[in-house]
Amino acid sequence: MAPPPPGTAVQMNQAAIRTLTPYGFLVPALLVTALVILYPVAQTVLFSLQDYLLYAPDDARFVGFRNFSMALKDEVFWISLKHSAVWVGGIVFAQLSLGLVTALLLNQSFWWRGIARALVIIPWALPSVIIGLMWTWIFDFNTGVLNDLLIRIGLISQPYAWLASPQSALACVMLALVWQGFPFFAVMILAGLQTVPKELYEAAEIDGASEFRQFIHVTAPAIAGIVATAVLLRIIWVANSLDVILVMTGGGPGYTTHTLPLYAFLRAYSGMEFGYAATLALMLTILLLAIVWLYVRQQAKDLDA
């Protein structure tokens, strides 16, 4: 049977099917994304515009941007925002530094390198609740390992309440999350180091470059893209993390370890103020989207250069 002449309805239908087929395969993924991500986001936006109390859902009323105005006048909001900035900046920088050093060490040749690469994953593999409990025991006033060690070596004369002191509580919780998260940077950077051609190091060595200059001019440019992506991911994850804080201090003493997601969580599930909590969560989301936008913009400039 001869093929239909060009421009017939059959050929047009076949062309339409070929065009729409890829989108048909995407429909299940788009439906799941809409159900899991877009619907909760839309619901959060709706809650943020309402005076919604969980114990009186039928009395919810539209208040517009009043919750946002309340947040800007809320002293605890600004305290939590400041702590969030310190929390994210300090933890991500420490994780990156420790992960970079670990990756450089694991990239060297030694007989137990395979074992070391496996062991370094352990903090990352442990659940956050386990991490929180473990570090709570380390910092414990009565039976903590840290106090016992410092007393034995003579640095302190009596136990110190690390998690109950406003001067040290936030730093202690940050230390716990640094220990948990540095393997992510170590693995990502190590993967990047494996892709750097050895010929570049050989050429640099022939030119008389020291190991430090080899790192600056060969290693750093080669892994810069991987590091930038890893930093962006960790900023998002750390900014949203609250489980370790919840286990170790619950946000105390006072508001010393309050961060923005923890404050939103407590207002939602302790105060039952879903409308105000949604507003806090939405403001955090906007801040993170701004960071992502800056990252994407910078990446686009680098590609155009």
C-alpha positions in Angstrom: 0.0 0.0 0.0 1.4 3.4 -1.0 2.2 5.9 1.8 -0.3 8.7 2.1 0.6 11.9 0.2 2.3 14.7 2.1 0.1 17.0 4.0 -2.7 14.4 4.6 -4.5 14.0 7.9 -2.7 10.7 8.5 0.7 12.3 8.3 -0.3 15.2 10.4 -1.6 12.8 13.1 1.6 10.8 13.0 3.6 14.0 13.4 1.5 15.1 16.3 2.0 11.8 18.0 5.7 12.0 17.6 5.7 15.5 19.0 3.5 14.6 22.0 5.0 11.3 22.9 8.0 12.7 25.0 5.5 14.8 26.9 3.4 11.8 27.6 6.3 10.1 29.3 6.8 13.2 31.4 3.2 13.3 32.7 3.7 10.8 35.6 6.7 12.6 36.8 5.0 16.0 36.5 1.9 14.6 38.4 4.1 13.3 41.2 6.0 16.7 41.4 2.8 18.6 41.5 1.4 16.4 44.2 4.5 16.3 46.4 6.0 19.8 45.8 3.6 22.2 44.1 0.5 21.4 46.2 2.3 21.8 49.6 3.9 25.0 48.4 0.5 26.4 47.2 -1.0 25.4 50.5 1.8 27.1 52.4 1.2 30.3 50.5 -2.5 30.1 51.2 -1.9 29.5 55.0 0.5 32.4 55.1 -2.3 34.7 54.1 -4.6 33.5 56.7 -5.0 33.6 60.5 -5.1 29.8 60.7 -5.0 28.1 64.1 -4.9 24.3 64.1 -7.2 24.0 67.0 -9.8 26.2 65.3 -9.5 25.4 61.5 -13.1 26.5 60.8 -12.4 30.0 62.1 -9.6 30.6 59.6 -9.8 34.0 58.0 -8.0 35.9 55.3 -5.6 38.5 56.7 -3.5 39.3 53.6 0.1 40.2 54.4 -0.5 40.8 58.1 1.5 37.8 59.1 4.5 39.1 57.1 4.2 42.5 58.9 4.0 40.6 62.3 7.2 38.7 61.4 9.1 41.8 60.6 8.1 43.2 64.0 8.8 39.9 65.8 12.0 40.1 67.9 12.3 36.3 67.9 12.1 36.3 64.1 15.2 38.5 63.9 17.0 36.5 66.5 16.3 33.3 64.6 17.3 34.9 61.3 20.6 36.0 62.7 21.3 32.6 64.2 20.3 31.0 60.8 22.9 33.2 59.0 25.6 32.2 61.6 24.4 28.6 61.5 24.5 28.3 57.7 27.7 30.3 57.1 29.7 28.7 59.9 28.6 25.1 59.2 29.0 25.2 55.5 32.4 26.8 55.7 33.7 24.3 58.3 32.2 21.4 56.4 33.8 22.6 53.2 37.2 23.1 54.8 37.2 19.8 56.6 35.8 18.0 53.5 38.5 19.5 51.3 41.3 18.4 53.6 39.8 14.9 53.9 39.4 14.6 50.1 43.0 15.6 49.5 44.2 13.0 52.0 42.0 10.3 50.6 43.3 11.0 47.1 46.8 10.0 48.2 48.0 6.4 47.8 48.3 4.4 51.1 47.5 0.7 51.8 44.3 1.3 53.8 42.9 4.0 51.5 39.8 1.9 50.6 39.0 1.3 54.3 39.4 5.0 55.1 37.1 6.0 52.2 34.5 3.7 53.6 34.8 4.9 57.2 34.6 8.5 56.3 31.0 8.0 55.2 29.8 6.8 58.6 28.8 10.3 60.0 26.9 11.0 56.8 25.1 7.7 57.0 23.9 8.0 60.6 20.4 9.3 61.2 20.3 12.9 62.5 18.5 11.8 65.7 21.4 9.4 66.5 23.9 12.2 65.8 22.0 14.5 68.2 21.9 12.0 71.0 25.5 11.0 70.6 26.7 14.6 70.8 24.3 15.3 73.6 26.1 12.6 75.6 29.5 13.9 74.6 28.6 17.4 76.0 26.7 16.1 79.0 27.4 18.0 82.2 27.6 14.9 84.5 28.9 12.0 82.4 30.1 13.7 79.2 33.3 12.5 77.6 34.4 16.1 76.8 34.2 17.3 80.4 36.0 14.2 81.6 38.8 14.6 79.0 39.3 18.4 79.7 39.4 17.8 83.5 41.9 15.0 83.1 44.3 17.1 81.0 43.8 20.1 83.3 42.1 22.6 81.0 39.1 22.9 83.3 38.7 22.3 87.0 35.0 21.4 87.1 32.4 20.2 84.6 30.9 22.8 82.2 27.3 22.9 81.0 28.1 23.1 77.3 24.5 22.8 76.1 22.9 24.9 78.9 25.2 27.9 78.5 24.1 30.7 76.1 27.8 31.2 75.2 28.5 27.7 73.9 25.1 26.0 73.1 24.9 27.2 69.4 28.6 26.4 68.8 28.2 22.9 70.2 25.2 22.1 68.0 27.0 23.5 65.0 30.0 21.2 65.8 27.7 18.2 65.7 26.3 19.1 62.3 29.8 19.9 60.9 30.8 16.4 61.9 27.8 14.9 60.3 28.0 16.8 57.0 31.7 17.0 56.1 31.7 13.6 54.4 29.4 15.0 51.7 32.0 17.5 50.7 34.8 14.9 51.1 33.0 12.5 48.7 32.0 15.2 46.2 35.5 16.8 46.1 37.2 13.4 45.9 35.1 12.5 42.9 36.2 15.7 41.3 39.8 15.1 42.1 39.6 11.7 40.3 38.7 13.5 37.0 41.8 15.9 37.0 44.2 14.6 34.3 47.6 13.5 35.8 49.3 15.1 32.8 48.4 18.5 34.2 50.3 17.8 37.4 53.2 16.4 35.5 53.4 19.5 33.3 53.2 21.8 36.3 55.9 19.8 38.1 58.2 20.1 35.1 57.6 23.9 35.1 58.8 23.9 38.7 55.5 24.5 40.4 55.3 23.5 44.1 52.5 21.4 45.5 50.7 24.5 46.8 50.9 26.2 43.4 49.7 23.0 41.7 46.7 23.1 44.0 46.0 26.8 43.2 46.5 26.6 39.4 45.5 23.0 38.6 43.4 21.4 41.3 41.2 24.4 42.4 40.1 25.4 38.9 39.3 21.8 38.0 37.0 21.2 41.0 35.6 24.7 41.3 32.3 23.8 39.6 31.8 20.7 41.8 32.6 22.7 44.9 30.1 25.5 43.9 27.3 23.0 43.4 28.1 21.1 46.6 28.1 24.4 48.6 24.7 25.4 47.1 23.2 22.1 48.1 24.6 22.2 51.6 23.4 25.8 52.1 19.9 24.6 51.2 20.1 21.5 53.4 21.7 23.2 56.4 19.4 26.1 56.2 16.4 23.8 56.5 17.9 21.4 59.1 16.3 21.5 62.6 16.4 17.9 63.8 19.8 18.0 65.5 18.9 21.3 67.2 15.6 19.8 68.3 17.3 16.8 69.9 20.2 18.5 71.5 18.7 21.8 72.9 15.1 22.2 71.7 16.1 25.7 70.7 17.3 26.7 74.1 18.6 27.9 76.4 16.1 30.8 75.8 16.4 31.6 72.1 20.1 30.9 71.9 19.8 28.1 69.4 16.7 29.2 67.6 17.0 29.2 63.8 14.3 30.2 61.4 13.0 26.7 60.4 13.0 25.6 64.1 11.1 28.8 65.0 8.5 28.0 62.3 8.3 24.4 63.5 7.7 25.4 67.1 5.1 28.0 66.2 3.3 25.4 64.1 3.3 22.4 66.4 3.7 24.0 69.8 1.7 27.2 69.3 -0.6 25.6 66.6 -0.3 28.8 64.6 -0.1 27.3 61.1 -0.7 30.7 59.4 2.2 32.4 61.1 4.4 29.3 60.8 3.7 29.1 57.1 4.7 32.8 56.8 8.1 32.1 58.4 8.7 29.1 56.2 7.8 31.1 53.1 10.2 33.9 54.1 13.0 31.3 54.5 12.1 29.8 51.1 12.3 33.3 49.5 15.8 33.8 50.9 17.0 30.4 49.7 15.5 31.1 46.2 17.4 34.4 46.1 20.6 32.4 46.8 19.8 29.9 44.1 19.1 32.7 41.6 22.4 34.3 42.3 24.2 31.0 41.8 22.4 30.3 38.5 23.1 33.8 37.3 26.8 33.4 38.2 26.9 30.1 36.4 25.4 31.6 33.3 28.0 34.4 33.3 30.8 31.8 33.6 29.4 29.8 30.6 29.1 33.0 28.5 32.7 34.1 29.4 
